Amino acid sequence: MLKGDYYVKENIKRILEESDYDLNDRPHYVDGKVSRTISVNHVFNTYETDKGELPLSTLRPLALKGSIGEMLWIYRDADNNVYNLETKYNVRWWRDWVVNKCHYNKDGVLMLGENPYIKDGFYYDISGHKLLLGEKSDTVNPITDKDDKNILDAKTGNVLTHDANIGSTYGSIIKRNDIFNNLIKDIKENPGSRYHIMNMWQYDDLKMPKGLPPCAYETIWNVRRGGYLDMMLTQRSSDYMTAGVINPTQYTVLLYMVAHELNLKPGRFSWIVANMQIYDRHIENAKELLKREPVDCSPSINVADVPLKEMMPDDIEIKDFPKTLIKKKNPQMHFDIGI
């Protein structure tokens, strides 16, 4: 069993056994119904990547390329533009957190604000055609959801323009404070320092209007004897069933990318979560994961020999990770998202 599979089962068991329903700390699902969670506090998972331990799990399929693209978007690109994220990296899971959503009216005119017809189950496209939610317009590319100007989400009827963004957090904080470039520079110039910290919990930035406060908000980096680079990720909150494997996996990949850029070897990765939760609609899926048998494999991460400034998701290879077999043995599940 991969160490990632072991932690998935242990974390789920702990939440199911130790927790009762929390207060309604999240307002609703996309369909407007109230979301509730069960959770535990202070979870610690650690991996010796130099010994082959990785957060990858074989209990269900993983969106690996998208998760790597998200890391490049936030840190390397220092970007908060969701239109860029979708067109450059094909990552769509930030749509619900766009702060400047738009919609088309019955004349096909772009209007500010979320689709007001969602409560009635329909939306309009750029031609003014009325469609049921979930029904794709023939004015959009069926793969990218792009019409001749914008991105149209058939699930919600919301439109993402070229300026669609997630507000003043994440990549916006990285850019304003030049956090990622300073980290690379500091490790390169003073590898023995204990000050190698990236922290996105910047109070002045969080006071700015709009934007989701970052969940995975801090990384601490240390260089140790033998040329190893270790990294610890601190996360205030983890929606475990949707991102509990992706988050540690993508930050492990970030460790590999930074180590490659600095000519160091990836070492220990540790993940500290202040509050780890399972949403009420995900509990049955969590129980299903406990019943599933892992797929036997020994994956590894290989970073292509290209500069970090030029790196793309295809430059990161997850070797010996049988995605087809995993999908067949442990098929994907559906998860409603709490927002």
Summary of the structure (lengths in Angstrom):
residues: 339
radius of gyration: 20.6
end to end distance: 33.2
largest distance: 65.6
contacts: 1070
relative contact order: 0.19
helix: 33%
strand: 24%
